[in-house]
Amino acid sequence: MITHILETDLFIYLCALMMSIREYIPYYKRVLRLASPVVIAQAGQLTTQFADTAMVGNFGGEDPVPLAAVSLGSSLFLLIYLASLGLALAITPLVGEHYARNDRAEVGRIFQNSIAYNLIIGLFATLFAYCLRPFIGVLGRWMSGSGESVEQVAEMALPYYDMLVWSLIPLMVFLAVKQFLEGIGNTQIAMWITLGGNVANIVLNYMFIFGEWGAPALGAEGAGVATLLARIGQMIAIVVVFFAWRRLRIYRTFFSRNALKISYIYALLKIGCPISFQMVLESAAFILTSILALSFGEVAAGSMQVAFSIANIAWMITVAIGSASTILVSHIYGSESRSELRPTVMATYHLGLLWAAIMAVVFVVLREPIASIFTDNREIISLTVELMLLIAVYQFSDSVQGLSISMLRGLQDVKIIMPIVMCSYLLINIPVGLILAYVFEMQCHGLVIGLIAGLSAAALLTAMRLNRKVKSLL
């Protein structure tokens, strides 16, 4: 009798669940329709690091120095890149709000100011990155006391870092147009251009890393040269498409010298600064983890680089879903069709958590074959396999916090993000990681557990804030 009741209750629960999911199907389709092209567009930024890591790792073979050099150079650059990207992401919700209100003139003026805004960011970011250049050498000399060839790692990282720095301005021009197009709901153009940039980057990697087709074998520096050339090509392509495509002509008609105003730059900064702060602080936790791994030797640094490169592939899809949710939420916010807000939020969470579950299973089951793609060094593979088990754990909290922040961005509720990330990463993540790594001697494992603690706190706090914001708008 009890078994029969339990079976009946379970059947009723499953039916209710299926009915609930059926209600969200239109919202799943909307998110996925926008997210699918963004997957490839976002992959363009992450595939650069993935290709650099995998091909340089194979170039080094048993020698871990080239892979560690890419880890050091890309870690320092990533902090500057994400700060710039965070500022640029303000373009999408601002454009999306006025696009939903059918105010094409205002959209055109925002975009014109966005180009100037991104160029200024690119110039300052390049100067700042150049000023940080000596820090690579300082870090190498500081770490040389470990008895490992860390100075050699720093010397090899410098030319790779230089190429990435020079790619900042073309990258920011590309992002100005890309974020504008996403704001008006067009994610296709950036998808195709980024796909072309990915192919070019991989081909140029093969050419300059290994010295094929008459090019010199530059190793790690060759990966930087390939990235620079690919980003210049992407910038040229997206600018040409914007000025050549007739459907975008309406926005170009509102370009004028008088349209450039400080008020627009201020509005972009008001949204962009908290986003940038969040991205910098979150990425700083990962970057600090990568840099601290150097204190445990080249194998640890290389393993951390490989593990995070693998994790970035999973994060790429989460970013795409988040970008789609930013567009949809900003359009709902601008048109004031608030009844669609909550189901859009819930559909976004459903898709993000489903992807997190899939990736967690993949990371556990296929961790060794995946790690072997990047390097032949058995020590690096062995440690990477262990770290991937921990990375599988934080997929869920990373997904929730990333999606929550994306939707808060669409609602232009970004000020609260700064105290949340400060609490999560400065008060929880970094202290926990340092204590476990050095006091309890858990080394790289302790550093990653610290990330799990920080991401979990961020997931809880951002989800609570989003829920409160949605309730206030309904």
Secondary structure, 3 states (H helix, E strand, C coil): CHHHHHHHHHHHHHHHHHHHHHHHHHHHHHHHHHHHHHHHHHHHHHHHHHHHHHHHHHHHCCCCHHHHHHHHHHHHHHHHHHHHHHHHCCHHHHHHHHHHCCCHHHHHHHHHHHHHHHHHHHHHHHHHHHHHHHHHHHHHHHHHHHCCCHHHHHHHHHHHHHHHHHCHHHHHHHHHHHHHHHHCCCCHHHHHHHHHHHHHHHHHHHHHHHCCCCCCCCCHHHHHHHHHHHHHHHHHHHHHHHHHCHHHHHHHCCCCHHHCCHHHHHHHHHHHHHHHHHHHHHHHHHHHHHHHHHHHCHHHHHHHHHHHHHHHHHHHHHHHHHHHHHHHHHHHHHHCCHHHHHHHHHHHHHHHHHHHHHHHHHHHHCHHHHHHCCCCCHHHHHHHHHHHHHHHHCHHHHHHHHHHHHHHHHCCCCCCHHHHHHHHHHHHHHHHHHHHHHHCCCHHHHHHHHHHHHHHHHHHHHHHHHHHHHHHHC
